[in-house]
Amino acid sequence: MAQEVSEYLGQNPRVASWVEALRSDGETDKHWRHRREFLLRNAGDLAPTGDADSANTDEAADAESGTRNRQLQQLVSFSMAWANHIFLGCRYPQKVMDKILSMAEGIKVTDAPIHTTRDELVAKKG
């Protein structure tokens, strides 16, 4: 899938630029590669399309911009929560876990670390 993402971004420079702007400082290449795929799979209408001339600047577009910004912030938050869960073993409320895992369906992470929870450690001792 990484090859497909790279090809897609090579053919869509506006999308490539848009998604690169969402990368966090200090994010490893491995984490970014998978989180970028998560973002692209779930961006929908948030990702730029067409050419730069297609931007609409009327009042309706301005009102829509606030909604799009909130949706983008939520998507970025979900992508970070998913990456934190996969690579760092973080857990979130069940509703959030269900959401991020469903959003990540189909993303193959083969080099993620395996984490053991405290409850699993206690169960092994007992």
Contact map, one row per residue, 1 for C-alpha under 8 A:
111110000000000000000000000000000000000000000000000000000000000000000000000000000000000000000000000000000011000000000000000000
111111000000000000000000000000001000100000000000000000000000000000000000000000000000000000000000000000000000000000000000000000
111111100000000000000000000000000000000000000000000000000000000000000000000000000000000000000000000000000000000000000000000000
111111110000000000000000000000000000000000000000000000000000000000000000000000000000000000000000000000000000000000000000000000
111111111000000000000000000000000000100000000000000000000000000000000000000000000000000000000000000000000000000000000000000000
011111111100000000000000000000000000000000000000000000000000000000000000000000000000000000000000000000000000000000000000000000
001111111110000000000000000000000000000000000000000000000000000000000000000000000000000000000000000000000000000000000000000000
000111111111000000000000000000000000000000000000000000000000000000000000000000000000000000000000000000000000000000000000000000
000011111111101100000000000000000000000000000000000000000000000000000000000000000000000000000000000000000000000000000000000000
000001111111100100000000000000000000000000000000000000000000000000000000000000000000000000000000000000000000000000000000000000
000000111111100000000000000000000000000000000000000000000000000000000000000000000000000000000000000000000000000000000000000000
000000011111111100000000000000000000000000000000000000000000000000000000000000000000000000000000000000000000000000000000000000
000000001111111110000000000000000000000000000000000000000000000000000000000000000000000000000000000000000000000000000000000000
000000000001111111000000000000000000000000000001100000000000000000000000000000000000000000000000000000000000000000000000000000
000000001001111111100000000000000000000000000011100000000000000000000000000000000000000000000000000000000000000000000000000000
000000001101111111110000000000000000000000000000000000000000000000000000000000000000000000000000000000000000000000000000000000
000000000000111111111000000000000000000000000000000000000000000000000000000000000000000000000000000000000000000000000000000000
000000000000011111111100000000000000000000000011000000000000000000000000000000000000000000000000000000000000000000000000000000
000000000000001111111110000000000001001100000010000000000000000000000000000000000000000000000000000000000000000000000000000000
000000000000000111111110000000000000000000000000000000000000000000000000000000000000000000000000000000000000000000000000000000
000000000000000011111110000000000000000000000000000000000000000000000000000000000000000000000000000000000000000000000000000000
000000000000000001111111000000000000000000000000000000000000000000000000000100000000000000000000000000000000000000000000000000
000000000000000000111111101000010001000000000000000000000000000000000000000000000000000000000000000000000000000000000000000000
000000000000000000000111111000000000000000000000000000000000000000000000000000000000000000000000000000000000000000000000000000
000000000000000000000011111000000000000000000000000000000000000000000000000000000000000000000000000000000000000000000000000000
000000000000000000000001111100000000000000000000000000000000000000000000000000000000000000000000000000000000000000000000000000
000000000000000000000011111110110000000000000000000000000000000000000000000000000000000000000000000000000000000000000000000000
000000000000000000000000011111110000000000000000000000000000000000000000000000000000000000000000000000000000000000000000000000
000000000000000000000000001111111000000000000000000000000000000000000000000000000000000000000000000000000000000000000000000000
000000000000000000000000000111111100000000000000000000000000000000000000000000000000000000000000000000000000000000000000000000
000000000000000000000000001111111110000000000000000000000000000000000000000000000010001000000000000000000000000000000000000000
000000000000000000000010001111111111000000000000000000000000000000000000000000000000000000000000000000000000000000000000000000
010000000000000000000000000011111111100000000000000000000000000000000000000000000000000000000000000000000000000000000000000000
000000000000000000000000000001111111110000000000000000000000000000000000000000000010000000000000000000000010100000000000000000
000000000000000000000000000000111111111000000000000000000000000000000000000000110110000000000000000000000000000000000000000000
000000000000000000100010000000011111111100000000000000000000000000000000000000000000000000000000000000000000000000000000000000
010010000000000000000000000000001111111110000000000000000000000000000000000000000000000000000000000000000010000000000000000000
000000000000000000000000000000000111111111000000000000000000000000000000000000100000000000000000000000110010000000000000000000
000000000000000000100000000000000011111111100000000000000000000000000000001100100000000000000000000000000000000000000000000000
000000000000000000100000000000000001111111110010000000000000000000000000000000000000000000000000000000000000000000000000000000
000000000000000000000000000000000000111111110000000000000000000000000000000000000000000000000000000000000000000000000000000000
000000000000000000000000000000000000011111110000000000000000000000000000001000000000000000000000000000100000000000000000000000
000000000000000000000000000000000000001111111110000000000000000000000001001000000000000000000000000000000000000000000000000000
000000000000000000000000000000000000000111111110000000000000000000000000000000000000000000000000000000000000000000000000000000
000000000000000000000000000000000000000000111111000000000000000000000000000000000000000000000000000000000000000000000000000000
000000000000000000000000000000000000000000111111000000000000000000010011000000000000000000000000000000000000000000000000000000
000000000000001001100000000000000000000100111111100000000000000000000000000000000000000000000000000000000000000000000000000000
000000000000011001000000000000000000000000001111110000000000000000000000000000000000000000000000000000000000000000000000000000
000000000000011000000000000000000000000000000011111000000000000000000000000000000000000000000000000000000000000000000000000000
000000000000000000000000000000000000000000000001111101000000000000000000000000000000000000000000000000000000000000000000000000
000000000000000000000000000000000000000000000000111111000000000000000000000000000000000000000000000000000000000000000000000000
000000000000000000000000000000000000000000000000011111100000000000000000000000000000000000000000000000000000000000000000000000
000000000000000000000000000000000000000000000000001111100000000000000000000000000000000000000000000000000000000000000000000000
000000000000000000000000000000000000000000000000011111110000000000000000000000000000000000000000000000000000000000000000000000
000000000000000000000000000000000000000000000000000111111000000000000000000000000000000000000000000000000000000000000000000000
000000000000000000000000000000000000000000000000000001111100100000000000000000000000000000000000000000000000000000000000000000
000000000000000000000000000000000000000000000000000000111110110000000000000000000000000000000000000000000000000000000000000000
000000000000000000000000000000000000000000000000000000011111110000000000000000000000000000000000000000000000000000000000000000
000000000000000000000000000000000000000000000000000000001111111000000000000000000000000000000000000000000000000000000000000000
000000000000000000000000000000000000000000000000000000000111111100000000000000000000000000000000000000000000000000000000000000
000000000000000000000000000000000000000000000000000000011111111110000000000000000000000000000000000000000000000000000000000000
000000000000000000000000000000000000000000000000000000001111111111000000000000000000000000000000000000000000000000000000000000
000000000000000000000000000000000000000000000000000000000011111111100000000000000000000000000000000000000000000000000000000000
000000000000000000000000000000000000000000000000000000000001111111110000000000000000000000000000000000000000000000000000000000
000000000000000000000000000000000000000000000000000000000000111111111000000000000000000000000000000000000000000000000000000000
000000000000000000000000000000000000000000000000000000000000011111111100000000000000000000000000000000000000000000000000000000
000000000000000000000000000000000000000000000000000000000000001111111110000000000000000000000000000000000000000000000000000000
000000000000000000000000000000000000000000000100000000000000000111111111000000000000000000000000000000000000000000000000000000
000000000000000000000000000000000000000000000000000000000000000011111111100000000000000000000000000000000000000000000000000000
000000000000000000000000000000000000000000000000000000000000000001111111110000000000000000000000000000000000000000000000000000
000000000000000000000000000000000000000000000100000000000000000000111111111000000000000000000000000000000000000000000000000000
000000000000000000000000000000000000000000100100000000000000000000011111111100000000000000000000000000000000000000000000000000
000000000000000000000000000000000000000000000000000000000000000000001111111110000000000000000000000000000000000000000000000000
000000000000000000000000000000000000000000000000000000000000000000000111111111000000000000000000000000000000000000000000000000
000000000000000000000000000000000000001001100000000000000000000000000011111111100000000000000000000000000000000000000000000000
000000000000000000000100000000000000001000000000000000000000000000000001111111110000000000000000000000000000000000000000000000
000000000000000000000000000000000000000000000000000000000000000000000000111111111000000000000000000000000000000000000000000000
000000000000000000000000000000000000000000000000000000000000000000000000011111111100000000000000000100000000000000000000000000
000000000000000000000000000000000010011000000000000000000000000000000000001111111110000000000000000100000000000000000000000000
000000000000000000000000000000000010000000000000000000000000000000000000000111111111000000000000000000000000000000000000000000
000000000000000000000000000000000000000000000000000000000000000000000000000011111111100001010000000100000000000000000000000000
000000000000000000000000000000000010000000000000000000000000000000000000000001111111110000000000100110010000000000000000000000
000000000000000000000000000000100110000000000000000000000000000000000000000000111111111100000000000000000000000000000000000000
000000000000000000000000000000000000000000000000000000000000000000000000000000011111111111000000000000000000000000000000000000
000000000000000000000000000000000000000000000000000000000000000000000000000000001111111111100000000000000000000000000000000000
000000000000000000000000000000000000000000000000000000000000000000000000000000000111111111000000000000000000000110000000000000
000000000000000000000000000000100000000000000000000000000000000000000000000000000011111110000000000000000000000110000000000000
000000000000000000000000000000000000000000000000000000000000000000000000000000000011111111000000000000000000000010100000000000
000000000000000000000000000000000000000000000000000000000000000000000000000000000001111111100000000000000000000001100000000000
000000000000000000000000000000000000000000000000000000000000000000000000000000001001110111110000000000000000000000000000000000
000000000000000000000000000000000000000000000000000000000000000000000000000000000000100011111000100000000000000000000000000000
000000000000000000000000000000000000000000000000000000000000000000000000000000001000000001111101100000000000000000000000000000
000000000000000000000000000000000000000000000000000000000000000000000000000000000000000000111111100000000000000000000000000000
000000000000000000000000000000000000000000000000000000000000000000000000000000000000000000011111110000000000000000000000000000
000000000000000000000000000000000000000000000000000000000000000000000000000000000000000000001111111000000000000000000000000000
000000000000000000000000000000000000000000000000000000000000000000000000000000000000000000011111111100000000000000000000000000
000000000000000000000000000000000000000000000000000000000000000000000000000000000100000000111111111110000000000000000000000000
000000000000000000000000000000000000000000000000000000000000000000000000000000000000000000000111111111000000000000000000000000
000000000000000000000000000000000000000000000000000000000000000000000000000000000000000000000011111111100000000000000000000000
000000000000000000000000000000000000000000000000000000000000000000000000000001101100000000000001111111110000000000000000000000
000000000000000000000000000000000000000000000000000000000000000000000000000000000100000000000000111111111000000000000000000000
000000000000000000000000000000000000000000000000000000000000000000000000000000000000000000000000011111111000000000000000000000
000000000000000000000000000000000000010001000000000000000000000000000000000000000000000000000000001111111000000000000000000000
000000000000000000000000000000000000010000000000000000000000000000000000000000000100000000000000000111111110000000000000000000
000000000000000000000000000000000000000000000000000000000000000000000000000000000000000000000000000011111110000000000000000000
000000000000000000000000000000000000000000000000000000000000000000000000000000000000000000000000000000011111000000000000000000
100000000000000000000000000000000100110000000000000000000000000000000000000000000000000000000000000000011111100000000000000000
100000000000000000000000000000000000000000000000000000000000000000000000000000000000000000000000000000000111110000000000000000
000000000000000000000000000000000100000000000000000000000000000000000000000000000000000000000000000000000011111100000000000000
000000000000000000000000000000000000000000000000000000000000000000000000000000000000000000000000000000000001111100000000000000
000000000000000000000000000000000000000000000000000000000000000000000000000000000000000000000000000000000000111110000000000000
000000000000000000000000000000000000000000000000000000000000000000000000000000000000011000000000000000000000111111000000000000
000000000000000000000000000000000000000000000000000000000000000000000000000000000000011100000000000000000000001111100000000000
000000000000000000000000000000000000000000000000000000000000000000000000000000000000000010000000000000000000000111110000000000
000000000000000000000000000000000000000000000000000000000000000000000000000000000000000110000000000000000000000011111000000000
000000000000000000000000000000000000000000000000000000000000000000000000000000000000000000000000000000000000000001111101100000
000000000000000000000000000000000000000000000000000000000000000000000000000000000000000000000000000000000000000000111111100000
000000000000000000000000000000000000000000000000000000000000000000000000000000000000000000000000000000000000000000011111110000
000000000000000000000000000000000000000000000000000000000000000000000000000000000000000000000000000000000000000000001111111000
000000000000000000000000000000000000000000000000000000000000000000000000000000000000000000000000000000000000000000011111111100
000000000000000000000000000000000000000000000000000000000000000000000000000000000000000000000000000000000000000000011111111110
000000000000000000000000000000000000000000000000000000000000000000000000000000000000000000000000000000000000000000000111111111
000000000000000000000000000000000000000000000000000000000000000000000000000000000000000000000000000000000000000000000011111111
000000000000000000000000000000000000000000000000000000000000000000000000000000000000000000000000000000000000000000000001111111
000000000000000000000000000000000000000000000000000000000000000000000000000000000000000000000000000000000000000000000000111111
000000000000000000000000000000000000000000000000000000000000000000000000000000000000000000000000000000000000000000000000011111
